[in-house]
């Protein structure tokens, strides 16, 4: 069986600017370019290696700034690694930034269709799935309102529903389940379990050790961009 996700010796660097570095060209010009400090580079991720098989769920643990979201973005094709390689075999359903793919002035209906087409479905396929998407999101009375009128929870419900109804081979979930009421979170987790059973590979970022231990087949603990532990969830959670 071919792995759905293959991450090998992955590394990603970002610029770090000194506090006294001018933040704009205007500030730099006014200072005569005399006080500009060269940016330093730091590794947000270093030597990250793991695989996720079809039907397997990997949970990622780590404190803020550990590199979790950066890792998920690279798997989702957002940005390029500075070292190593990411290979994804199949289509991706990604919940990385809440409502990031939504246009605030378009309606929920219009945004759903755009998101579905971007995910690889035709308009006809989206049309056949649309009612299920809206029903799952529980947005029937609001689907023709502009998304800018939606609460954060409503945006989450629509984005999640579209993503899980596009039949992805790989699902990336970044702290998405922290938004919304507990009842809908349980509904989302049930749907994720169904995707997993159907062979979808899932990577879940969560601050909940209990959630990782209960849902995931493997767990990975990141700290300062490096893997501290990787393996059985119960073992990794105990170390975390």
Buried (B, 14 or more C-beta within 10 A) or exposed (E): EEBBBBBBEBBBBBEEEEEEBBEEEEEBEEEEEEEBEEEEEEBBBBBBEBBBBBBBBBBBBBEEEBBBBBBBBBBBEBEEBBBBEBEBEBBBBBBBBBBEBBEEEBBBBBBBBBBBBEBEBEEEBBEEBBEEBBEBBBBEEBBEBBBEEBEEEBBBBBBBBBBBBBBBBBBBBBBBBEBBEEEBBEBBBEBBEEBBEEBBBBBBBBEBBEBBBEBBBBBBBBBBBBBBBBEBBEEBBEEB
